[in-house]
Amino acid sequence: MVTPDPTAAPSATSDVKLSVRNLTISYGEEAILRDVSLDVREHEIFGIIGPAGSGKTSFLRSLNRMDEVSDTMSVEGSVLFSGRDIHEVRNVYNLRQRIGVVFPLPVGLPLTIYENVALSPRLRGIRDKSTLDETVERCLTRAALWDEVKDRLDALGSLLSGGQQQRLTIARALSQDPELLLLDEFSIAVDPVTTMRIEDVLRDLKQEVTIIMVTNLVQQARRLADRTAFFLNGKLVEVGETEELFTGSVQDQRTRDYVEGRFG
Amino acid sequence: MFAASALNERNRRVEGIYKALFGLMTVLLVVPVLIILGVLIAKGGPAVSFEFLFTPPTDQGRQGGILMPLIGTIWLVVVALIASVPIGVAAAIYLSEYAPENWLTRLINLAIINLAGVPSIVHALFGVGAFVVFFEFGISILAASLTLAIMTLPVVIVATRESLQAVPMAFREACWNMGATRWQTIRKVVLPNAISGILTGVILEVSRSAGETAPIMFTGAVTFLPFLPTGVLEPTMAMSLHLFTISNSVPNMPDEIKYGTALVLISMVLIMNAASIAFRVYLRGKKKW
């Protein structure tokens, strides 16, 4: 149950994928997340829980520098991704390509199923048809969608059901060959059965990618996350092994109250 | 239990009054359009024929048809489209997709809205000074079309921007998150879903300029020419100015030719509008989200 010492040098050890130090996110004058420091290890599912408005989504946005497309959002502090300060990466497009993002409401782009998944490779300049075919099949398979759509890859992705679209967006994120996958409440628009399927997919995926998962469902964090952080009112309350968080050996009363459903 | 109270009764009466009032206003709106079309068809219809459309006007328009003004208006509109669409669409893409949300952008948007309100005669005088005199295009299709283009640019920009902004923001965010540049996002996702709306909106707006008289009468349209233009640096006749001239300045003008000319002009605009609306309805049926 150790929150990293904010004054310590960013960890550059090999098993730390993402190292966040003193991160403060503001919209205009108002800081909505203050002074967050945490490490995310390679090949873990890192859960983030906390009530609405605690800054979870903004935290994810800051990790692939999506704050830069907003006119009001600003970020201070440092984020080391694979040992490199993301704010010093000159090619922000390359940074974003290495970080896959899945949104709360599935965003099936108004393209065919095939093109949804082939878009990222195409953006990277891959034109070879057989490479694209292979990528599409691999990503759809890993997202547990291939069997349902393999006969209608030319259908529009945006016309799939909600649960299928969410798996399509996961496949699309995987087509980026990401090192880090950011999931923002991925199951909010998905039925429980599909949610369980996606959770299985994620458990497999963590062999290859590091996953940060924001969720409003405390039990989902418990099922999936290796370690979990609790955000409250724009502050990181604590980070710990998920089981410790849920079995009560937590330092902070507020965390205990939240995971036991006493407020929030 | 469901007996009407006094208040219910009153609400029902008021509801009826408002519904009737709004309905009446709608009827009032439609009536003038129907009268105009009805009169034009009744009085001008007999004059309109294949021959009328494709015969040169003679005797100052008292005889013959409307070939020169008809072809001239098509020239003017097409050249105006070629000039205004690329500029307007590019500017709208910048304003919608690239420009940061700040006071300068707001000022530019405000200026565009105000530009749409500039009277056409002012555009005409600007066109004379800029295109006829300064750029030395003379009284020509080019000068007149560029004047029309400048006059329609604001509506082209607004129509384009609306089509672009109808594409959900979530699509752009999804693309940016994948590492797409703004241009890649525009090209792969935004434009394919907006281009049809842009085209129909733009054609609709620019076709309206076919009926404009003031901007072309000092810059490129002349009252009478015995031949068709062969290039953009020549002057031309135009439907709107021709109608103005034969209605106003030619004595003993047969009524049916005036009405017939007006009918053809209004039909040109209506046909383009109808085509563009039909295209839009067709595309809405194919909408991808």
Boltz contact constraints between the chains, C-beta under 6 A:
constraints:
  - contact:
      token1: [A, 69]
      token2: [B, 176]
      max_distance: 6.0
  - contact:
      token1: [A, 71]
      token2: [B, 100]
      max_distance: 6.0
  - contact:
      token1: [A, 71]
      token2: [B, 101]
      max_distance: 6.0
  - contact:
      token1: [A, 93]
      token2: [B, 179]
      max_distance: 6.0
  - contact:
      token1: [A, 93]
      token2: [B, 181]
      max_distance: 6.0
  - contact:
      token1: [A, 96]
      token2: [B, 179]
      max_distance: 6.0
  - contact:
      token1: [A, 97]
      token2: [B, 179]
      max_distance: 6.0
  - contact:
      token1: [A, 101]
      token2: [B, 177]
      max_distance: 6.0
  - contact:
      token1: [A, 107]
      token2: [B, 170]
      max_distance: 6.0
  - contact:
      token1: [A, 107]
      token2: [B, 174]
      max_distance: 6.0
  - contact:
      token1: [A, 109]
      token2: [B, 171]
      max_distance: 6.0
  - contact:
      token1: [A, 109]
      token2: [B, 189]
      max_distance: 6.0
  - contact:
      token1: [A, 110]
      token2: [B, 193]
      max_distance: 6.0
  - contact:
      token1: [A, 110]
      token2: [B, 288]
      max_distance: 6.0
  - contact:
      token1: [A, 110]
      token2: [B, 289]
      max_distance: 6.0
  - contact:
      token1: [A, 120]
      token2: [B, 178]
      max_distance: 6.0
  - contact:
      token1: [A, 123]
      token2: [B, 180]
      max_distance: 6.0
  - contact:
      token1: [A, 123]
      token2: [B, 184]
      max_distance: 6.0
  - contact:
      token1: [A, 156]
      token2: [B, 288]
      max_distance: 6.0
  - contact:
      token1: [A, 158]
      token2: [B, 288]
      max_distance: 6.0
  - contact:
      token1: [A, 158]
      token2: [B, 289]
      max_distance: 6.0
  - contact:
      token1: [A, 176]
      token2: [B, 178]
      max_distance: 6.0
